[in-house]
Amino acid sequence: MLKEKETSTDDLTAGEEFYFQWHITERCNRACKHCYQNGIPGTELALPDLLTIINRMEEAVRKWGKKGTLSMTGGEPYLRRDDLHALMDRIDRSDCLAYYDILTNGSLISESETLALARHSHLRRMQVSLEGASARTNDEIRGPGAFESTISAIRLLKDAGIAVSVMATISRFNKDEIPALIDLAGQEGVTTLALERLIPEGTGAGLSDQVLSPQELKTVYEGIYQIAVNGSPVRILLYRPLFALLAPGDPTVGALCSAGNNALTIMPDGTVYPCRRLPIPIGNVLRDGFFRIWYGSEVLWQLRNPANLGGKCKECDLITQCRGCRAMAYFTTGDYMAEDPQCWR
C-alpha cells in the first residue's frame, strides 16, 4: 500500500487562496435526480484551449499574490480521461497552483486508474458522492448500482494511498440518514465529508418539495454539529453558510459564500459563473481573461457588497460570518441578493 499523501495546503486561508471550480465537460454517465445541471451537454473546449486556461489561472493568482486551488469536475470528468490527466500533468508543474481535487461519481475508477492517479504530485484528494448509508437511499437519487460502485471506488482509492472526500446533498430524501452516513464515511477511511443543501435547479428543479424547511435544516445542522465536535469518525467540513448560526464563536464553523470573494466557476466552453449553483454568465475566460471578469462584472460587485443584501440577511449580526447562500435565494425568489430562505433566525 502506498503512503497517503500529506499536505499543509488544507490550511490555506480565504485570504491566501483563490479557488477555481472547473467543469471540463457536462456529459455524465449517470442521471441523478437532484443534479444542478439540466442534462443537456454543451460545447467543450479542446485540450489546447484548456491548457490556455491554466496559463491564465497562473497569471491571475501570481498578480493577486495568492495560491490557486482547483476542483476539476463535470458532468463526469472521466469521460475526458486523457485530457484530464494532461491537465493534471500541467498543474503538477505549476509553482502557484497549490493543489487540485477531482470531483467524480467514482463509477469509472479502476485499480489501474488509482495507480495512475497516485503519481500526480498536486492531487490533494478525490471527491465522490454518496447520498446515504444504504443502497436504497443512495440509489433512489443516483440510480441502480451507484452505492456499490461508489464504495468500491473509495476502497480502491484508499488502497492506493489517495485521500478521499465524500459529498452529500441534504434533502428530505436523506436527512434522517446523515448520522449513519457519517459513521459509514468513518468506517471506510474517508478523509473529509462535505454536506451541501439541495438547490432546486437544473434537473433538480422539480424537487422543490424535497428542500428542507428552515426548522428541518436547523435540526439536521444541530445534529451534524454535535457529531462534529464530539468525536466524529470523519472530518466534517462545516465552513458553509448558515452553520455559523449554531456556534457564532467557533471559528471552524460557517463561512461567507465565496462567490465574488475568492472563487470563480469555469464551464466547458470557457464561460465563467460566480458559482456553479449561481449560473449567471459574467464573461468567457478565453475572450475576456480573469482580470476583466473579476474587476468588471457588475454581478460580482453586487455580491461583494453586504449593503445589497435583502431581507433579514441585510441586518443580521452575523453578516461577517454568514451572508446566506446566494444560489438558494436566486432559485427560490429569483433575486440572488434576497435573504436565504432556509435561515431559521
Secondary structure, DSSP 8 states (H G I E B T S, - for coil): -------SGGG--TTTEEEEEEES----S---TT-SS-S-------HHHHHHHHHHHHHHHHHHT-EEEEEEESS-GGGGHHHHHHHHHHHHT-SSEEEEEEE--STT--HHHHHHHHT-TTEEEEEEE-S-SSHHHHHHHH-TTHHHHHHHHHHHHHHTT--EEEEEEESTTTGGGHHHHHHHHHHTT-SEEEEEE----GGGGGGGGGS--HHHHHHHHHHHHHHHHTT-SSEEE--STTGGGT-TT-TTS-----BTTTEEEE-TTSBEESBTTB-----BHHHHHHHHHHHH-HHHHHHH-GGG--HHHHH-TTTTT----HHHHHHHHS-TTS--TT---
